[in-house]
Amino acid sequence: MRERQHLEDQLQAVGGLENELDSTIELIELAEAEDDETVLKDALEALVSLSREAQKRQIEALLSGEADKNDTYLEVHAGAGGTESQDWAEMLLRMYSRWASAHGYKVEEIGFNAGEEAGIKSATLLVKGPNAYGWLKTESGVHRLVRISPYDSAARRHTSFASVWVYPVVDESIEVEVNESDVRVDTYRSSGAGGQHVNTTDSAVRLTHIPTGIVVACQNERSQHKNRATAWAMLKARLYELELQRREEEAMAEAASKTDIGWGHQIRSYVLQPYQMVKDTRTGVERSDPSNVLDGDLDEFLEASLAQRVGAKEEAGTAQAS
């Protein structure tokens, strides 16, 4: 039923684009016949907007990966640098939350580890909606910020790093087996908001998968039982994402960006001082309005990176076939 609904939505979207195109063309012809420059300008602007929407739908049609249609987890971790990096991590968390909300996705906070003075050390979001993982999967990597520090009394320029990790929610159609003896379970007191009960009982749960070193944690529920269940779901999702990544590496014959998250391997740079620029180092897409990007205007970057990944897979498939 979910697959049927997805296909129906896609067909309705295409039909809507066709109807809008026909209406816009008729409006342009009418404006030209009556020599109405105001209406003609509005119609041409509508045509440009329609073209952008069609391009977006074209990219969305390429989201045919095994888990692209699933909900997704998104983790943000501050890098070295204390308050500077922790503040930058919180800015990224806000950016993705705003992007998700603007696209009709539901966002839930699964884990939150606050910084000592400001910002966050780490946080995990659950983004729910069609193609959530497909759209966000290329955001895994290191994000770099250059700005005049608001925490430096000398107003010096600082460079901060934070890493983002995106992995799909494992639904009922996907089976992931985990040997419980390979997992260490730790409970601890939550550090975030939630009232006296949350902060004074060992309700938070951390799972460590010893063979891979993967660590997940959940503290958003008052019940340890619920946090444990969510943490196990997150662990299975991470292990599933690891398997998807392994398959992609084999198909593309190159290391996936998610495995190379390290300082100096940033996927995108955000420069606020001495000039204004956001540049994706993988696709070359560049913007001069970082404030809008940090407010969640990410579509141009997401579409370019998705198109690049699809193109790389097609080339790899052609090479293997030959």
N, C-alpha and C positions, 0 to 999 in steps of 0.2 A: 504493500500500500504506500509505503514511503517512496519507493522508486517510481510508482505510478504518479504520485503527487508531484515529484520532482520533474518528470517528463511533461506533465500537464502544464506546470509553471513555465517550463522552457518554451513550449509551444505557444502559450498565451503571450509570452514576452516577444517572440518573433512576430506573432500576429499583430501585437500592439505597435511594434516598430514599423511594420508594413503600412498599417493604417495611418500612423503619424506621417510617414514619408509621403503617402498619397495626398494627405491633407495639406502638407507644407508645399508640395509642388503646385497644387491648385491655387494656394494662396499667392505664391510667387507669380504664377501666370496672370492672376487677377490684378495684382499690384502693378505688374509691367503694363498690362492693358490699360489701366487707369492712371498710369504714371504716378503712382503713390509711393514716394521714396521712403516715407516712414514705415509703412506696412511692409515694403520690400526689405528694408533693413531688419525689421523684426523677424521676418520669415527666413532670411538668410542666417540670422543668428540661431534660429530654431533648427535650421538644417545642420549647422555646425555642431550644435548640442546633440542632435540625433546621430550624427556621425560618431561622436565620442561614445555615445551609449551603445551603438552597434559594435564598435571596437571592443568595448568592455564585454559585451555578450559573446563576442568571438573568442576572447581570452577565456571566459568562463566555460565555453563549450569544450575547451581543451583540458578542463579539470576532470580527467577520466582516470586518475590514479586510484589505486585500490582503496585508499582511505580518504580521498579528497573531499567526499561529501560529508564526512563525519564532523562532529563537534571537535574542539581542540583545547588542549592545555597550552598556556603561554607563560613561561617563567622568565623573570628578569632578575639578574644578579649584578650587584655592584662590583666593580673591579677594585684594584688597589688604589688608594688615594683618600681613604677615610670619608669625611663629610662631602667632599666634592663629588666623588663617584656615587655616593649614596643618594645625593640630591639628583644627580643625572639619572640614576636608575628609576627614581620616582617620576621624573619627567617622562621617561620612556613608558612607564606603566600608564601614566595619564594619557599619553599619545595613543597607545593601542586601545585603551578603554574608550576614548572618544571616537576613534575610527570604527570600532565595533558598534557602538551605540548609533552612530550616524548611518550605518548600513543595516540597522534593524536587528542586530545580534543581541542576545541576552548575555550579560557578563556577570559572573559570580567570582568572588574572591575566595580562593581555596586556602591560601597561606599568606602570611604577612609577617616579615621580620624587620621591625623598625630600626633605623640607624640611631646612633647614640645622640647626636645633636639635631640632625635633620635627615630627611630622605628615608630610604630603605636599604637594608642589606640584601634582601631578596623578597620576592613575592610571586605568587602563582595565581593566574586567572583561568577560569573555565569559560570559554567563549562558545555559546550554543547558537546554532543556526545552520542553514544549508551551505555547504562548501566552506565552512569556517576554516578547516584545516587546509583545504586546497588553496585558499587565498593567502593564508598567513605562513605557509610552510617554508617559504624562501626567506623569512625574516630571521631565522636562526643564524647567529653569528655575533661578532663584536661590533658595537656601535660607539663611535668616538665623538666627543664634544669638545669644542674649543671656544672659550669665552673668558670675559673678565669676571673673576670670581666674586660673588656677593659675600663670600666668607673671608676674603682676604682684605685686611685693612689697608694694605698698600695698593689695592686695585690692580693686581698683576694678572696677566693672562694665564689660564690654566687649561690643561688638556686632561679630560676624564674619559674613562672607559666603563662600559657596562655590557654584559652579554645577555642575549635573548635566546631562549630555547623553545621551540614549538614542536609538539608531538600530538598525534591524534588520539581522541577518546576511542577506546576499544568497545564496540557495540556487541550485541548478542550474536551477530553473524561471524565474529572473529574469535577463534579459540586460542588462548595463550596459556600454556602450561608453565607453572613456576614451582620448583621444588622448594617447599617451605624451609627445609634444612639449609638452603642457600641464602636465606634472608635473616638478617638480624633486626629485631624489633626493639625500639627504644621508645619510652614514654617520658614526657616532660611537661612542664607547665607552659601554657601559652603566654606569649609576650604581647599580644595585641589587645585591642579593645574587646570588651565582651562582658564586663562586670566581674564581680568578686569571685563567682563560682569558676569562671574560665581561668582566671589568673591564679587561683589557689589550689587547683587540683591538677593531677597529671593527666589531663585530657588530650593533649597533643600527642601525635604518633609520628615517629620517623622510621622508615624502612630502608635498610641498606642491602642491596643485592651484591653479595660478596664476589661472585665470579666476574661481574662487569664493573663493580664499583658505583653503580647507579644508586643515588640517594633521593628519596622523595619524602615529603612531610605534609601533614595536614593538621590544622588547628582551628578551623573555622566553626566546628560544632562543639556544643557543650558536652556531648557524649563521646567518651573515648571509643566506644563501639562504632559509632558513625564515622569518626575520624579514621579509625583503623580500616573500615570498609573502603572509604574514599582513597586512602593511601595505597591500598592493594590495587584498586582500579588504576591509579596513577602509575604504579610500578609496572603493571601489565601493559599499559599504554606506552611507557618508555621502552620496554623490551620489544614491543611490536614495532615502534618507530626505529629502533636499532636494526631490526631485521629488514624493514623497508629500505633503510639506508644502505645496508650491506648489498641488497639486490641492486640498488641503483648504482653503487660503486662498481659492481661487476659489469652492469650493462653499459655504463659510460666509461669504464676503464680509467677512472680518476677518483681521487679522494673527494668525498662530499664535503661541503663547507661546514656542516654541523660538527664533524669530527676534528676540525681544525680551529676550534674556538680558542684563540690565544691572543695576547696583546701583540699588536703588529699585524694582525690578520683581520682588520676591521672590514665589514662589508659596506659600511656607510659612514660618512663624516658629516657632522653638523657644526658649522662654523658660525658663531655669533659675533666674534671680534677677531681681527680688525675689520672684517668684511662679512657680508651676509651670504651664506651658501650652504646648501645641502647637496652632497654628491654621493651617488652609489658607485663604489669602486668596481663592481662587477659589470654593470650595464652601461656606465657612463652617464646615466640620467642625472641632470643637475638642475637645481632650483635655486632661486635667489630670494625666496620668502620662507625662511626657516620657522618663523612664528606660525604660519599656516600649517606647515608640515607637522610641527609639534602639537598643533591643535587637532591632528588626526587626518590631515589631507595627504594620504599615502597612496592613493590609487595609481598614480603615474609610476611610482617605484614598484609597486606590487605587480602591475601589468607587465612592465618591462622585464622583471626578473622571471616571471612565469613564462613569458614568451621565449626568453633565452633558454630556460631549462627545457622546455618542450622541444626547441630547436636542437639542443645538444643531444637529447634522447633520440631524436629522429636521425641525426647524423651518426650516432653510435649504432643504432639499429641497421642503418645502411651499410656501415663499415663491417659489422658482424655478418650481414647477409652476403657481402662480397668476399 
